[in-house]
Amino acid sequence: MMRALNSIQQRLSISLIAVLILVGLVLAQMSLWLFDQGLRRYLENHLQDEAELLVAALARGANGIELNQQHVSAAYHRPFSGHYFCIDLDEQQWRSRSSWDFSLPEPAQQGLMQELVDGPQAQQLLIVRADYRRFGKNILIVVAQDYTPMLDSFRRVQWIGGGIGLGALLLLVLLQRYLVARALQPLEQVRTQIAQLQQGQRAQLDAQVPQELQPLVQQINHLLHHTEDNLTRSRNALGNLGHALKTPLAILFSLANRQELNSHQELRDNLRNQLTHMQERISRELGRARLAGEALPGAYFVCATELPDLVGTLAQIHGRNLTITWSAADNLRLPWDRQDMLELLGNLLDNACKWAQQKVALNITQDNNHFILTIDDDGPGIAPELRTQVLNRGARIDEQIQGHGLGLGIVRDIVEHCKGELGLHESPFGGLQVVIRLPAPNS
């Protein structure tokens, strides 16, 4: 339910349905009420005419005033026909044969009774009272007509109208959903473009959008440029800081190696150790601080563009008839910062080239939610019991196994920053296989 309420289209649909039902019910009830009132006024006039005909049917006879039955409509002679009358003239009273043993109530005032009256055989009677004076006497005539057929017709109209209204409501909701979907299509396009930004497939959002979306798109594009500028300035500042620290550290290392300290062996060793730790910590923290994570516009890593240059550079550096191969799907892009990916792959490939005998292979694939980077070499590898130890934070394999330098520091930092996984396995080539699984940013 909460998910439905978070949808603009669902909210509009619910609002439209509620408004249409409310308005439809009000209009339907008002229409039926007006029609009912108009019909009652029409039947009132008709019954008034019937009362005048009954007055005209009264005539003087041998026994006084009599009702000429020949001038009375045949409907008043059929039992329970739905047409009834009652005439009161002093102590005389005439009732229609159709009423049988049912006595019509006498309204208190002339005209139409507002309420329907229960009649014989579950009939609902519409009753009109008419007062006349004839033959020097007051005449009261009550005329009634069965209103049940009209009520049944109203119920049928309500059911038919309800069915038609329900069909019209369904049609309107479908039409509304179609129109809303078309109206929201620019938003869907913006969402798609934002996903492309996240995947590094575009540099900014298209500015050709409806007027209502232009401020949003302009702000997003401004934020993208602002973020890219800030990251560039931060990286330049970190680089300047690194260079600025290198000179004082070099001077301190030089002072630690001066002959004057030879007589203070313990002091010199402590000083060198502290300077070494300081240099490593500064390099590590500067490396961590410059990580960008997800790609900024134009900074993503295009495998087909970047890998040939990277592999070519490593081949020139290591030479010695080393074969370096790579494979990746056409147009495959890694949605992270280009410099981060170059450091990650460059570090791992450089290490593999150092210890490989003849062959190094890089394979990059993508499944539904991950990018999988696999580096294989045919070098000496790492013993299974030491692989877990190598991956522990702070562990350095070059300090624990003689002859191996894996250099996992910056690699581990980049993988963790991207919320990925790093694993070491035995390569099909006989050496080490490094497998990195990086979750897609939108997964």
N, C-alpha and C positions, 0 to 999 in steps of 0.2 A: 504494500500500500504506500509506504513512504517513497519507494522508488517511482511509483506512478505519479505521486504528487510532486516529485522533483523534475518531472518532464513538463516543458512548456506546452507541448501539444496535448498531453493528458489534462493539464489544468484548463486549457481552452475548451477541450471537448466536454469536460465535466461542467464547466460554467455554461457552455452553450446548451447542453442538455437540460440543466436546471432552469435556465431562463426560458427555453422553449416550452418545457413542461408547465412551468408556472404561468407563462403568458397564454399557452394553449388552453389550459384548464380555465383560466379566467375568461378568455374570449368565448370558449365553448359554453360555459355556464351563463355568461351574459347573453349570448345569442339565443340559447334555449329559453332563458327567462323572458327576454323581449318577445320571442316568438309565442311563448305561452301567454303572455299578457295580451298580445295582439289578437291571438285566437280567442281568448276569453271575451275580449271586447266585441269581437265579431259575433260570437255565439250569443252574447248578451243582447245585441241588436236583433239577432234572429229570434231569440226567445221573446223579446218585447213585441215583435211582429206576431208571434204565435199567440201571445196574450191578447193582442188587439183582435185577432181573428176569433178567439174564444168569446170575447166581449160581444163581437158582432153576432155570434151564434146564439146569444141569449135573446129570447123573444117572449112576448106575452102569449099565453095560451089559455085554454079553457080552465086549466087548474092554476092559473097565475103565471108567473115567469118560469119559462122552461128553457132547457138547453137543447137546441136542434142538433141531434147527433149527426145528421147528414152534412153539416158544415164543419164537423170535427175531423181532423186528419185520421186516416186509417191507422197510422203509427200509434195513436193513443188507444186503439182497441186491442192490439196484440199484447198478450201478457209479457211483462218484463222486456218490452221492446227498447227500453232506454229513453223513451219520451213519456213524460208524465205531467199531469196538471192537477190542480185543485182549485175550485172556485167556491168562495164563501160569500153568500148574499144573505144578510141578516141570519135567520135560523136555517136557511137552505144551504146545502153544500153538494157540489158535484165533483166527483173524482174520476180520473181516467181509468178505464178498465185495465190498462196496461200495468197500473200500480198494484193490482190485485189487493192484497191485504196490507200493503205498505202505506203508511201515512207520511206525506211530505211535511217536513218542518216548515213553519212560517217564519221567514226572516223578520227581524225587528223593524227594518226600514226598507223603503222602496229601493229597488235596483238590484245589483248583482251581489250575492254573498261572496266574500273574499275567500272563504275556506270551502273546500269540497266537503260534501256530506256523504256518509256511507249510505248506499242504497241497497236494493234487493240483489241477491246473487253476486255479492262482492263488487257491485258497481260503485263508481265514484261519481256523484251527481253534481252538476253545475246548476245552481238554483237562482232564479230571478223572481222578484216580487214586483207586481204592478198593481196600483190602486186606481180605481175608476169610480165615477158616479153616473149612474144611469137609472132610469125609471124612478128618479127621486131617492135612490138608495145608494149606499157605499158598497162597492164590489171589490173584493180582494182576490187576486189571481196569483197563484204560485205555479210557475212553469219550470220544469227540470229536464235536463238532458244528460245522458250518460257520457262522462268525460274519460272513461277508461280507455277506449280506442286511441285517443290522443296521447294519453300517458304511455301506452304501449308503443306508439309511434315514436315518442320522445326517447324511450329506452333503446329502440332499434337505431334511432339516429345517433344516440350516444355510443353504442357499440360500433356502428359503422364509422362514425367520426373518429372514435378512438383508434380503430384499426388503420384508417387512412392517416390519422395524425402520427401513429407509431411508424408507419411506412415513410411518411414525409420526414419524421425526425431522424430515422435511420439514414435516409438519403441525404439530409442536411449534414449529419455528422460525418458521413463519408466525404461529402463535398468539402466540408470544413477541414477535415484531415488532409485532403489533397491540397487545398489552398494554403493551409499552414505549412505543409511540407515544402511547397514551392516557395512560400515566403521565407522559410528558414533555410533554404538551400544555400544562400550566401554564408550563413553561419557554419553550415557543414563544410563548405569550401574553406573557410578560415580555419576550422578545426583540422581539416586535412593538411593544410599548409603548415599549421603549427606542428603537426606530427612529422611533416617533412623537414621542418626546421630542426626538430629533435633528432631526426635521423641524419641530419647534415646534408639533405638533398637540395636545399635552397638557402639563400643568404638572407632574405627578408620576405615579408608578406606582400602580396600584390596590393597595390594602392587602389586598383579599380574595383571598388566595392560600393554597395548602396550607401547613401548619405548617412544613414543611421549608424553604420559600422565604421565610417572613416575615422572618427576620433579614436576608437579602440585600436584599429590597425596602425594608425600613426603613433600612438603611444607604445605599442608593442615594438614597432620598428625602431623607435627612439630608444627604447630600453635595450634592444639588441645591440645597437651601436654603442650605447653607453657602457654596457657590460663588456663588450669586446675591447673598448678603449681602456677600461679599468684593468682588465686582465693583462693587456699589453703593457700598460704602465707598471703594473705590479711585477710582471716578469722582468721588465727592464730594471726595475729597482732592485729586485732580488739578485739579478746578474751583477749589477753595480756593487751591491753589498758583498757578493761573493768575491769579486775582484779586489774590493777594498780590504777584505779580511786576509786575502792570500799574502799580501806584502808583509803585514805585521807578523803573520804566522811564520813566513819564511825567515824574517829577521830573528824571531825567537828561536827557530830551529838552528839558525846559524850561531846564535849566542850559546845555545845548549851544546854545540859541538866545539866550542873554543877550548884551547889547551889549558886555560886557567882552571877549568872545571875537572881536569883529569885527576886532580888530587881529591876531588869530592865525587867519587864514583856514584855513591848512593843518590846524592843530590842530582847529578847529571841524569841518571836513569829515571828518577822520578819526574824530572822536568820533561824529558823526552816522552815518557809515557803519557803525561798529562797533555802535552801539546798534540800528541798523536790522537788521543781520544777527543780532544777539542776539535781537531781538524775533521775527524770522521763524523762527529756529531753535527758540526756546522754543515758539512756536505750533505749529510742525510736530511737534516731539517730543511735546508734550502731546496733539496730535491722534492721533499714532500710538499713544501709550501707552493711550489710552482706547478703542481698537478692541476689540470683544468677539469678533468672528469669528462662529462658529456660534451659533445662537440659544439662549439660556437659556429655561427654561420661562416661558411667558407673554410673552416679549419678541420673538417672531417678527414678521415684517412681513406683514400681511394686506393684499393689494393693494386689495380692494374697500373696506376700512375706511380705509386711510391715504391712498391716492392722491387721492380727492375733496378732502380737506382741504388736502393739499399743493398740488394744482393750483389750488384756490380761492384760497389765500393768495398764490401767485405771480401769479395773474390780478389780484388787488387791488393788488399791489405795482407791476406793470409797466403795467397798464391799456392805454391807447392802442389800443383795439380789437384786441388780440392774442388769437388763438384758440389755446387750449391743449387738446389732446385726449389721452386715454389709453385704452388697451385692454389687458385681461388676462382670462384665463379665470376663470370663476366659482370662488370659493373657492380661488384660487391663493394660496399662502403662500410667501414666501421664507424659507428656513430659516437666517436669519442675524439678528443683533441688530437690533432695530427702529431704534434710534438710528443705527447704522451705515448702514442702508439709507436712512433719511431724509436723512442727510448726503450719501450718494452721489447719490441721485436729486435731492435739493434743489440740490446744487451744479451738476449737469449741466443740469437744467431752468432754473435761474436764469441760467446762462451762455447757454443757447439763447435764453431770452427777451430777454436783453440785445441780442443781435445779430440776432434774427429780425425780419422785416418785418411779417408777418401771421400766421404759422402755426408752431406747435411741436407735435410729436406724440411721445408715449411709447408704446411697445409692449413688453409683457413676455410672453414665451412660454416653454414648457418642453418639451424633448425627453426622451429616455430618461435622459440623464446630465447635462444642463446646463440652467441658466436663462439665457435670452438677453434682455438689456435693450437696446433700441434707441431712441435719441433723435434725431429729425430736426428741422431748422429750415430756413427759407428765407432765411437771412442770407447774408452774403458768403462764408462758408466759409473753408477754409484751403487754400492751394496744395498740390498733391500732393507736391512736392519738400520741403515743410516739415513734413509730418505725422509722418514718422519722427523728425525732429529734436525735435518737440514732445514725443514720448513718452519721450525719453531722460531718465534719472534726473538730476534737478537742473536740467533745462531749464525755462524759463518762457517761454511764448509771448508774454506781454505785454511781456517784455523784448526780444524779437527781432522782433516784427512790430507795427508801430504800429497802434493801433486795435483790437487783439484781446486779450481777457483771458480765457483758458480756465480758469485756476485748477485745474490737474490734480493738485496736491499731495495733498490728502486723498483725492481720487478714486483716484489711483494707489495710495496706501497701503492703502485698503480693498480694492481689487481684488487686490492682491498678498497681503494678509492672508487673503483668501478663496481664494487660489490660482487666480484667474481670469485672463482675458485682456482687454486693452483695445485697441480698434482705432478708427482714424479713417478715414472714407470720405466720398465725395460723396453727399449726400442726394438722393433723388428730387425733393425740393422745390427743389433747386438750391443749398442751403447745405451745412452740415456734418452728417454722420451719425456718431454715437458708438455703437459696438457693444461691449457688455460680455458676455462669456461666463463664467458662474460655475458651476463643477462642483458638482453636488449632493453634500452631505457624505458620503453613503453610497455613492457611485459608485466 
